[in-house]
Amino acid sequence: MAKLISKTYGDALFELAVEEGKIDVLLEETEQLQKILAENADFGRLMNHPKIIKEEKIEVAKSVFEGRISEELLGFLTIIISKDRYREIDGILKYFVARVKEHKGIGIATVTTAVPLKSNQCRDVEQKLLDTTQYKSMEISYSVDASLIGGMVIRIGDRVVDSSIRTKLNELQKDLLKVQI
């Protein structure tokens, strides 16, 4: 359900950005808003408090953000609050950012390896991803998980390419268990 809400509202904000010709502006504002909301957990608790009425929450949001963010984003925020969807704000904003980056041809990938990669290996991975996808550029975050034993796991959106030794050993184990002697 949360993904559906994030998609619905994220798509609506994306369509607004396209219609208004403010994709870059709203992307930048949204990324800043994400940071602000992450740093101010009290604001989120206030917006999610069940005993505070929607109108008061909207007034608080307007007093905090009016003049600091665009009218479009402020209006969008008030709609989310009025529809009791503030709990999903993080997912909605993440979805919007991912949708804009997809629109601009920027791929977002997570690469997990058993050992840290050297800078030339990171460049090779990035180039291979650019060669095998339709993206013009990539934003890659690297992480290390020693339990992979070797190889790597690459995630781009909902797609996963798992060439880790751990996965290959698990598959081999399943195949061996299927064999009857």
N, C-alpha and C positions, 0 to 999 in steps of 0.2 A: 504494500500500500504506500509506504514512504517513497519508493522509487517512482510510483505513478504520480504522486503529488509533486515530487521534485521535477519530473519530466513535464507535467502539465504547466506548472507555474514558470519553470525555466524556459520552456518553449514560448510562453506568452511574453516573457521579458525579452527573449531573443527577437521575436517578431516585432516588438515595439522598437528595439534598437535598430533593426533593419529599416523599418518604416520611417523612423525619425532621422536616419542616417547618422546615428550616434553609436555605432558599434564600438569604436575604440574608446570613446569617452565613458560609456557605460561599463565596458570591460575594466578599465582602470579604476573607476569608482567602486565597482563590485569587489575587486580584489582588495582595495583599501577598506571597504566595509567589512569584509571577511576578517581582516586583521583586527579591526576595532572591536568587532563583536567577540572575537576569540579572547581578546585582552580584557574585556569587561563582562565577566560572567554575571555580575549583579544585574546588568541590563537585561540579560536573557531570563534570569529568574523573575524579574519584574514583569516582563512581557508574557511569561508563562504562568504567572500567579492566577489561580482560579477566582480569587475574591476581588480582583481589580477588574472593573468593567472595561469593555473594549474602547469606549470613547476616551477614557482616561489614558489608556495605553497609547492610543493614537495621538493624543495631545502631548504625551511625554516624548514619543518618537519625533513628532514635529518640532517640539522645542529643542530637542537634541540635534536633529539633523537639518532643519530648515536653514537654507543659505550655505550649507556645507556640502550637500550633495545635490544633484540635479533634481528638478521637479519630477522627472519621469521615475527616477529611482525612489524618491520619497513617496510618490503616489503608489508605486508598486509595493513598497514597504507597508503603507497604510492598508492596502488591499489584503496583504497577507495577514496583518493583525486583525482586520475586521472579519476575515473568514476563518479565524482561529487556526491558522496554519503556521504560526511563528515557530512552533516546535521543529518544523521542517526547514527553517531558513537556511541552515548550513548546507543541507542537501540541495536546496533550490539554487543557491548561489554557486555551489560547486558545479552543478549541472549546467548552469548558464555559462560559466567560464569555459568548461569543456566544450560546449556547443559552439561558442565563439571561436575558440582555438581550432576546432574541427573545420569551421567555415573558412578560417584564414589559412588552412593547410598546415597547421602546427600539430604534430603528434605528441601525445603525452604518454611516456612509457616508464615502466618500472623494471629495472634489471636487477635480479638477485643472483649472486654468485657465491660459491663456497669460500673464495678468498678475494680480497680487494683487487680490483683491476688497476693496471697501470694506465697512465694517461693515453698512451698510444693504443692500448686495447680498448679504452672507452671511445676513442675516435673511430676505431675500426667497427665497433658495435653500432655507433651512430650512423656511420656511412652505410653499413649493411642494412640497417633499418630504413634509411632513406632510399636505398636502391630497391628494396623489396616492398615498399609501401607507396602510396600516392602522396605522402606528405612532402612539403617543401622544406620544413625544418622540424627538429625534434627537441622536446624538453624531456630529458631523461634523468630520473633519480636512481641512484645506485645504492644497493644495500647488500650486506653480507649475511649469509646463513650457512654456517659450517655444516649443518645437517644435510645439505645438498650433496656433500662429498666431493662433487666436481660438476662441471657443466654450468648451465645457467637457466633461469626462468625469466622469460620476458612477458610482461603484461602491457597491452595497449588496449585500453577500454575494457571490453568484455572478452577480448581475445587473449589466449595464453599459449605461449610456446614453451614447453617444458622439456629441455634436453639435459636434465640433471641426472647424475649417476643414481641418486636415491630413487627417482621415478623408474629408471631402467631396471634397477634391482627389484623393485616392487612388482613390475610387470613380469620379470623373469620368474619371480617367486610364484605369481599367479599361474603362469604357464606351466611351471613344474608341478603345481598342485593339481592341475587338470589332467596330467599324464597318469594313466593307469597302467600298472604293470601286471 
